[in-house]
């Protein structure tokens, strides 16, 4: 099946109230979805997590000519051709664009074969994966942690057995919040925190010390992703595992992280690190270091269901918590783009089933995205 057209969708929606993390607040969410259409009407979906206008321009000017008229199943060849043409831009916009295209090619190729992406990648190692709630988030105007207890109760009612709140307000406040949530959750559920790059290494270490009694599973993105010395200080000085990697795009970037011993948990994002092809390279590299890998997910239903397919194929590690890694991240904010096929709730034991239908396991149409589309473009053969 050859690709006959490329559709780009700029998506956006307003939040009912502002939410935030250690770096600021936001009341609007944006996303970019890509649909490759092939002969016979088969479509494949992909996603890029940021820089929507720049990603669109790169796909239309650079990548479209490498994809249109070419077979969907030649995913490895397309990836090589797309990444060979980077020039100076070997990360950022270029890799975001490649990620969206690679995801969509895999989805289209698997649908053409009538199998799941996990099957096409060699077969699923599991049928279910533990889900963790990505939230609660900061509240504006006052104590940012003031509603965390109520928010956590709502997540527990949805059967989550693992919760990852945002932190990074002050080390002392972080400690009080984490210990209060630990008491609320009990000791049989997993608790992690995400600092979202908001601290210096010294402040992050102080925060980790204040949160130690809460028995966290990991502390995520304590400092900026290019602060490898800061990550190394955290890894060496914290009794809690350090997680990160969602902002990295190139294999060389992940290599440098692993060589420096920055993390105990690596979190590539399919929509940033080169789609399935890039993610597989990162996972193989991490396996050589004995580091567990799990997908970072914070976007639309496309990235979530694609990441479930990727998670089905990853090596299992006993890293702590209720079940072995990998886990799957579930955005706990108001996000209608995540609920186009219904709200995602774990089952009674906190797990989500990995769909075994064609592609990433969910049939989407552009009509479902229509209420959120701010711009739609098409490139044809």
C-alpha positions in Angstrom: 0.0 0.0 0.0 1.4 3.4 -1.0 0.8 6.6 0.8 -1.4 8.9 -1.3 -2.0 11.9 1.0 -0.8 13.5 4.3 -3.2 15.4 6.6 -2.0 17.7 9.4 -4.3 18.8 12.2 -3.6 21.6 14.6 -5.6 20.9 17.7 -6.4 23.1 20.7 -8.9 23.4 23.6 -9.4 25.6 26.6 -9.1 24.2 30.1 -12.0 25.0 32.6 -9.4 26.4 35.0 -5.6 27.0 34.9 -3.3 24.2 36.1 0.4 24.2 36.5 3.7 22.8 37.6 7.0 24.1 39.0 7.6 26.1 35.8 4.3 27.9 35.4 0.5 27.7 34.7 -1.5 27.1 31.5 -5.2 27.2 30.6 -4.9 26.1 27.0 -3.7 22.8 25.5 -2.5 22.3 21.9 -1.5 19.3 19.9 -0.6 18.2 16.4 -2.0 15.0 14.8 -0.9 13.5 11.5 -2.9 11.2 9.3 -1.3 9.3 6.4 -3.9 8.0 3.9 -3.0 5.1 1.7 -4.5 3.2 -1.2 -7.8 1.6 -0.4 -8.6 4.3 2.2 -6.4 2.8 5.0 -5.2 5.5 7.3 -2.4 5.7 9.9 -2.2 8.2 12.8 0.8 9.9 14.4 1.4 12.8 16.8 4.0 15.4 17.6 4.0 16.8 21.1 5.0 20.5 20.5 5.9 23.2 18.1 2.9 22.5 15.9 3.5 25.2 13.2 7.2 24.3 12.9 6.5 20.6 12.7 3.9 21.2 10.0 6.3 23.2 7.9 9.0 20.6 8.3 6.7 17.8 7.2 5.3 19.7 4.3 8.7 21.0 3.0 11.1 18.2 3.9 9.3 14.9 4.7 6.3 14.8 2.4 8.3 14.1 -0.7 10.0 11.1 1.1 6.7 9.6 2.1 4.1 10.2 -0.7 4.0 7.4 -3.2 6.1 5.1 -1.0 4.9 1.9 0.7 3.8 2.3 4.3 5.5 -0.9 5.4 9.0 0.4 4.6 9.2 2.1 8.0 12.9 1.5 8.6 13.9 2.8 5.1 11.7 5.9 5.6 13.2 6.6 9.0 16.8 6.4 7.6 15.9 8.7 4.7 14.1 11.2 7.0 16.9 11.4 9.6 19.7 11.5 7.0 18.3 14.9 5.8 18.5 16.7 9.1 21.6 18.8 8.5 22.0 21.2 11.4 18.6 20.4 13.0 19.3 17.0 14.4 16.8 17.4 17.2 13.9 19.6 18.2 11.5 20.3 15.3 13.0 17.7 12.9 12.7 14.8 15.3 9.2 15.9 16.3 8.2 15.8 12.7 9.9 12.4 12.1 8.2 11.0 15.2 4.7 11.9 13.9 5.4 10.4 10.5 7.0 7.2 11.8 4.1 6.6 14.2 1.6 7.1 11.3 3.6 4.8 9.0 3.6 2.0 11.6 -0.1 2.4 12.2 -1.0 2.3 8.5 1.3 -0.7 7.8 -0.2 -2.7 10.7 -3.7 -1.9 9.6 -2.9 -3.0 6.1 -1.7 -6.3 7.5 -4.7 -6.5 9.9 -2.5 -6.9 13.0 -1.7 -4.7 16.0 1.5 -2.7 16.0 2.8 -4.8 18.9 2.3 -7.9 16.7 4.1 -6.2 13.8 7.0 -5.3 16.1 7.5 -8.9 17.0 4.7 -9.7 19.4 3.3 -8.5 22.7 4.9 -9.6 25.9 1.9 -8.7 28.0 -1.8 -8.1 27.6 -2.2 -5.5 30.3 -0.1 -2.8 31.9 -0.3 -0.9 35.1 -1.5 2.7 34.6 -0.4 5.6 36.7 -2.3 8.9 36.9 -0.2 11.9 35.8 -1.5 14.4 38.4 -2.7 16.3 40.5 -1.4 19.6 39.1 -0.7 22.9 40.9 -3.6 25.2 41.6 -3.1 29.0 41.0 -3.5 31.7 43.6 -2.4 30.4 46.9 -1.1 27.0 48.1 -0.6 25.0 44.9 -1.1 21.8 46.8 -4.4 22.8 48.5 -6.7 20.5 46.6 -4.4 17.5 46.2 -6.3 15.4 48.7 -9.6 15.7 46.9 -7.9 15.2 43.5 -6.2 12.1 44.7 -9.5 10.7 46.1 -11.0 11.1 42.6 -8.1 9.2 41.1 -8.4 6.4 43.6 -12.1 6.1 42.7 -11.0 5.6 39.1 -9.0 2.5 40.3 -5.5 4.1 39.9 -3.0 2.2 42.0 -0.1 4.6 41.2 -0.2 8.4 41.2 2.3 11.0 40.1 1.6 14.5 41.4 3.5 17.6 40.4 5.8 19.1 42.9 8.7 21.7 43.0 7.1 24.5 45.0 9.6 24.6 47.9 11.5 21.6 49.3 9.6 21.9 52.6 6.2 22.1 51.0 7.1 19.2 48.7 7.9 17.1 51.7 4.6 17.9 53.5 2.6 17.2 50.3 4.3 13.9 49.6 3.9 12.6 53.1 0.2 13.6 53.2 -0.4 11.8 50.0 1.4 8.7 51.2 -0.8 8.5 54.3 -3.8 9.0 52.1 -2.8 6.3 49.5 -1.5 3.8 52.0 1.6 1.8 51.5 0.3 -0.7 48.8 0.0 2.0 46.1 2.8 3.6 44.2 3.6 7.3 44.6 6.0 9.2 42.4 6.5 13.0 41.8 7.3 15.1 38.8 9.3 18.3 39.3 9.1 19.2 35.6 12.7 20.6 35.4 11.8 23.4 37.9 14.7 23.1 40.4 18.4 23.5 40.6 20.3 20.3 41.6 20.8 21.6 45.1 17.1 22.4 45.6 16.1 19.1 44.0 18.3 17.2 46.5 16.8 19.2 49.4 13.3 18.3 48.1 14.3 14.7 47.8 15.5 14.7 51.4 12.2 16.2 52.6 10.2 13.6 50.6 12.2 10.6 51.6 9.8 9.4 54.3 7.0 9.2 51.7 8.7 6.2 50.1 8.5 7.5 46.5 9.0 5.2 43.6 10.8 7.9 41.6 11.5 11.6 41.3 11.0 12.7 37.7 12.8 15.5 35.8 14.3 17.2 38.8 16.4 19.6 36.7 16.6 20.7 33.0 17.3 17.8 30.6 20.5 19.4 29.4 21.9 19.6 32.9 23.7 16.3 32.9 25.9 17.2 35.9 22.8 18.2 37.8 21.1 14.8 37.0 24.3 13.0 38.0 24.3 14.9 41.4 20.7 13.8 41.9 21.4 10.2 41.0 24.4 10.0 43.4 22.8 12.0 46.2 19.2 10.8 46.3 18.0 7.6 48.0 15.0 7.7 45.6 15.3 6.6 42.0 15.5 9.4 39.4 13.5 9.3 36.2 13.7 11.4 33.0 14.2 11.4 29.3 10.8 12.6 28.0 12.5 15.8 26.5 15.3 13.9 24.7 15.0 13.3 21.0 18.2 11.8 19.6 19.8 8.5 20.3 23.0 10.3 21.2 21.1 12.4 23.8 19.9 9.2 25.5 23.4 7.7 25.2 24.9 10.7 27.1 22.2 10.3 29.8 22.9 6.6 30.3 26.7 7.0 30.2 26.5 9.6 32.9 24.3 7.4 35.1 21.6 10.1 35.2 18.5 8.0 35.7 17.2 4.7 37.1 14.0 4.9 34.9 14.1 6.1 31.3 11.0 7.7 29.8 11.2 8.3 26.0 8.1 9.9 24.3 7.1 8.3 21.0 6.0 11.7 19.7 9.5 13.2 20.5 12.2 10.5 20.1 11.5 9.3 16.6 8.3 7.3 16.8 8.5 3.5 17.1 11.7 3.3 15.2 13.5 5.8 17.5 11.9 4.3 20.6 13.1 0.8 19.8 16.7 2.1 19.4 16.5 3.8 22.8 15.0 0.7 24.5 17.8 -1.4 23.1 20.4 1.0 24.3 18.9 1.2 27.8 18.7 -2.6 28.0 22.5 -2.7 27.7 22.7 -0.6 30.8 20.0 -2.6 32.7 17.7 0.5 32.8 13.9 0.0 32.6 12.1 2.0 29.9 8.5 3.1 29.8 6.7 5.5 27.6 6.1 9.1 28.6 2.5 10.1 27.5 1.0 13.6 27.7 -1.0 14.4 24.6 -3.9 12.9 22.6 -5.5 9.5 22.4 -3.1 8.8 19.5 -0.1 9.0 21.7 -1.7 7.0 24.5 -2.8 4.1 22.4 0.4 4.1 20.4 2.3 4.0 23.7 0.3 1.1 24.9 1.4 -0.8 21.8 5.0 0.1 22.5 4.7 -0.8 26.2 3.4 -4.3 25.2 6.8 -5.1 23.7 9.2 -3.8 26.4 11.4 -5.8 28.6 10.0 -6.2 32.2 11.9 -5.0 35.2 11.1 -5.3 38.9 11.6 -1.7 39.8 9.2 -1.5 42.8 5.5 -0.7 43.0 2.5 -3.0 42.6 3.7 -4.7 39.4 6.8 -4.9 37.2 7.7 -2.1 34.8 6.7 -0.9 32.3 3.8 1.3 33.5 1.8 3.5 31.3 1.2 7.2 32.0 -2.4 8.6 32.0 -3.0 12.3 31.9 -5.3 13.2 34.8 -6.1 16.7 33.7 -9.2 17.8 31.7 -8.3 16.5 28.2 -11.1 15.8 25.7 -8.5 14.8 23.1 -7.6 11.9 25.3 -11.2 10.8 25.6 -12.3 10.6 22.0 -13.0 6.9 22.5 -14.3 7.3 26.0 -12.6 8.0 29.4 -9.6 5.8 30.1 -10.1 4.2 33.5 -8.0 1.3 34.8 -9.7 -2.0 35.8 -10.1 -3.1 39.4 -6.4 -3.9 39.8 -5.2 -0.6 38.3 -4.3 -2.0 34.8 -5.3 -1.0 31.3 -5.7 -3.7 28.6 -3.5 -3.3 25.5 -5.7 -3.3 22.4 -5.1 -6.2 20.0 -7.0 -4.7 17.0 -5.3 -3.5 13.8 -2.8 -0.7 14.2 -2.8 0.9 17.6 -6.1 -0.7 18.3 -8.5 2.2 17.9 -10.3 3.4 14.8 -10.3 7.2 14.6 -11.8 9.6 12.1 -11.1 13.2 11.4 -14.7 14.0 12.4 -13.8 13.0 16.0 -11.1 15.7 16.0 -13.2 18.3 14.2 -14.4 20.3 17.3 -10.7 20.9 18.2 -9.2 21.6 14.8 -7.7 25.1 14.4 -6.0 24.4 11.1 -6.1 21.5 8.7 -3.7 21.0 5.7 -3.3 18.3 3.1 -0.4 17.2 0.9 -1.3 14.9 -2.0 0.6 12.6 -4.3 
